Amino acid sequence: MHSIPVIKPSDIGNRGLWIAFIVLGCWGGSLWFLLHYPLHFNDPLVYLFVLVQMHLYTGVFITAHDAIHGVVSPRYKSLNYWIGFISASLFAFNNFKTLSSKHHLHHKHAATPDDPDYHDGHPHFFLWFIAFAKEYISIGQIVLMAITYNILKLWFPWENLVVFWMIPAVLSTFQLFYFGTYLPHRGEHHNPPLNARSQSLNHLKAFLSCYFFGYHLEHHAYPYLPWWQLPKAREKVEQAMQG
């Protein structure tokens, strides 16, 4: 295997903050609009809106993920933490500290028995997903989601809550797992200690599939890069592979 090129961390400045605010703002604004949207299942826009909201949910989690790596706001660590905490909480009440601890273990022990995200490289998607879900979903989260649902339905139609709040969150979980864990880490690896692979070089596909998180080799090689800098890293790695 070709060596991975060295990519120095760049000065993110306040761009990470602005991008995080845009993602969270789009998610919140879209959800507010959709909770008021007249829901009719013969309306094709409903299904498009579900996919859009799924993608925005994924962006919320990716924001929490970047905060785990300290790259939402490298200059202001307290602000970085709180954006990560809020983003993780908005994504089905995930515990930011727990996510952070397990994700750093994932990077340290990628695709090994000590990796909390790994399921022995099991080729069966759903068996691996069940093991993954058991690792990250708690009874407390389910209780908080149920309480929130029963409070929100006092103001919003329950059908809208299910279709535009709950279903996109579930679909986003599958999206994140498939593109961010299953595809990059399944099977045998020949690049320890990274033990990760990337999807093919196609920035549009990579963004739509999972905010460039499918460029997973690059993420493990350069965890100090925010999601929006992974395309450049992927290009440099591709050039090195062909050189």
C-alpha positions in Angstrom: 0.0 0.0 0.0 1.2 3.5 -0.8 2.1 5.7 2.2 -0.5 8.3 3.3 0.6 11.9 2.5 1.2 14.3 5.3 -1.5 16.9 5.6 -0.9 19.6 8.1 -3.9 21.0 10.1 -5.1 24.3 8.7 -6.4 27.3 10.6 -10.2 26.7 10.7 -10.8 30.0 12.3 -14.6 30.6 12.8 -15.6 28.7 9.7 -16.4 25.6 11.7 -18.7 27.6 13.9 -20.6 29.1 11.0 -20.9 25.8 9.3 -22.2 24.2 12.5 -24.8 27.0 12.9 -25.9 26.6 9.3 -26.4 22.9 9.7 -28.3 23.2 13.0 -30.3 26.1 11.7 -31.3 24.3 8.6 -32.3 21.3 10.6 -34.3 23.3 13.1 -36.0 25.5 10.5 -36.9 22.6 8.3 -38.3 20.7 11.2 -40.4 23.7 12.3 -41.8 24.1 8.8 -42.5 20.3 8.4 -44.3 20.1 11.8 -46.8 22.6 10.4 -46.9 21.1 6.9 -50.3 19.7 5.8 -49.5 15.9 5.7 -51.1 13.9 2.9 -49.5 10.6 1.9 -50.5 11.1 -1.7 -48.3 14.2 -1.8 -44.9 13.3 -3.3 -43.2 16.2 -1.5 -43.8 14.4 1.8 -41.3 11.7 0.8 -38.8 14.2 -0.5 -39.1 16.2 2.7 -38.4 13.0 4.7 -35.2 12.4 2.8 -34.1 16.0 3.2 -34.8 15.9 6.9 -32.9 12.6 7.2 -29.9 14.3 5.5 -30.1 17.2 7.9 -30.3 14.9 10.9 -27.1 13.3 9.7 -25.6 16.7 9.5 -26.6 17.3 13.2 -24.7 14.1 14.2 -21.7 14.9 12.0 -21.5 18.3 13.8 -21.5 16.5 17.2 -18.8 14.2 15.7 -16.6 17.1 14.7 -17.0 18.6 18.2 -15.7 15.3 19.6 -12.6 15.9 17.6 -12.5 19.6 18.7 -12.8 21.0 15.2 -16.1 22.8 15.4 -14.4 25.6 17.3 -10.7 24.8 18.0 -10.1 28.3 19.5 -13.0 28.2 22.0 -13.0 24.7 23.6 -16.0 25.5 25.9 -18.1 26.6 22.9 -16.9 23.5 20.9 -18.2 21.3 23.8 -21.6 23.0 24.1 -22.2 22.8 20.3 -21.3 19.1 20.5 -23.5 18.6 23.6 -26.5 20.3 21.9 -26.0 18.5 18.6 -25.7 15.1 20.3 -28.8 15.8 22.4 -30.8 16.9 19.4 -30.0 13.5 17.8 -32.2 11.3 20.0 -30.7 12.6 23.3 -27.3 11.0 22.8 -24.9 11.6 25.6 -22.0 13.7 24.3 -19.4 12.5 26.8 -20.3 8.8 26.2 -20.1 9.3 22.4 -16.8 11.1 22.8 -15.3 8.4 24.9 -16.4 5.5 22.6 -15.5 7.4 19.5 -11.9 7.9 20.6 -11.7 4.2 21.5 -12.9 3.5 17.9 -10.1 5.6 16.5 -7.5 4.0 18.8 -8.7 0.4 18.2 -10.3 0.6 14.7 -11.7 -2.7 13.5 -10.3 -4.7 16.4 -12.1 -6.5 19.3 -11.5 -3.4 21.4 -13.4 -1.2 19.0 -16.9 -0.4 20.4 -18.2 0.1 16.9 -16.9 -3.2 15.5 -18.8 -6.5 15.3 -16.0 -8.9 14.4 -16.2 -7.7 10.8 -19.5 -9.5 10.5 -20.6 -9.4 6.9 -24.3 -9.3 7.8 -25.5 -5.7 8.0 -28.4 -6.1 10.4 -26.6 -8.3 12.9 -23.8 -5.7 13.0 -26.3 -2.9 13.3 -28.1 -4.6 16.2 -24.8 -4.9 18.1 -23.9 -1.3 17.2 -27.3 -0.1 18.4 -27.0 -2.0 21.7 -23.7 -0.2 22.3 -25.1 3.3 21.8 -28.8 3.3 22.5 -29.8 3.4 26.1 -33.1 3.1 28.0 -32.7 6.7 29.1 -32.7 7.9 25.5 -35.9 6.0 24.7 -37.6 7.4 27.8 -36.6 10.9 26.9 -37.7 10.5 23.4 -41.1 9.2 24.6 -41.5 12.1 27.0 -40.6 14.6 24.3 -43.0 13.1 21.9 -45.9 13.3 24.3 -45.1 16.9 25.1 -44.7 18.0 21.4 -47.9 16.3 20.4 -49.7 18.9 22.6 -48.8 21.5 20.0 -48.1 19.5 16.8 -50.0 16.7 14.9 -48.7 13.3 16.0 -48.6 12.2 12.4 -46.2 15.1 11.5 -44.0 14.2 14.6 -43.7 10.6 13.5 -43.1 11.3 9.8 -40.9 14.3 10.0 -39.2 13.9 13.4 -39.0 10.2 14.3 -38.7 8.5 10.9 -35.9 10.7 9.6 -33.9 10.2 12.8 -34.2 6.4 12.4 -33.3 6.6 8.7 -30.3 8.8 9.5 -29.1 6.3 12.1 -29.0 3.6 9.3 -27.4 6.1 7.0 -24.6 6.9 9.4 -24.0 3.3 10.3 -24.0 2.1 6.6 -21.6 4.8 5.2 -19.7 5.6 8.4 -19.1 2.2 10.0 -20.3 -0.8 7.9 -18.8 0.0 4.5 -15.5 1.5 5.8 -14.7 -1.2 8.3 -16.2 -4.5 7.1 -14.0 -7.4 6.0 -10.2 -7.6 6.1 -8.0 -4.5 6.2 -4.5 -4.1 5.0 -3.7 -0.7 6.4 -3.3 -1.0 10.2 -3.6 0.9 12.5 -6.2 2.9 10.4 -8.1 -0.2 9.3 -10.4 1.8 7.2 -11.3 2.3 3.5 -12.9 5.1 1.6 -15.6 5.2 -1.0 -14.7 6.2 -4.6 -13.7 9.8 -5.3 -17.0 11.6 -6.1 -17.6 14.7 -3.9 -21.3 15.0 -4.8 -22.0 11.4 -4.0 -19.9 11.6 -0.8 -21.7 14.6 0.4 -25.2 13.3 -0.3 -24.4 9.9 1.2 -23.0 11.1 4.5 -21.3 14.6 4.5 -18.0 13.1 3.2 -17.9 10.7 6.1 -17.5 7.9 3.5 -14.0 9.3 2.9 -13.3 7.3 6.0 -9.6 6.4 5.4 -9.0 10.1 5.3 -10.9 10.7 8.5 -8.9 8.1 10.4 -5.7 9.4 8.9 -6.5 13.0 9.6 -9.0 13.2 12.5 -8.1 16.9 13.0 -9.8 17.8 9.7 -13.5 18.8 9.9 -15.9 17.0 7.6 -15.9 19.8 5.0 -12.1 19.5 4.5 -12.2 15.8 3.8 -12.7 16.2 0.0 -9.3 17.9 -0.4 -7.7 15.2 1.8 -9.3 12.5 -0.4 -7.9 14.1 -3.5 -4.4 14.2 -2.1 -4.6 10.6 -1.0 -5.9 9.5 -4.4 -3.0 11.3 -6.1 -0.6 9.6 -3.7 -2.1 6.2 -4.5 -1.8 6.8 -8.2 1.7 8.2 -7.9 
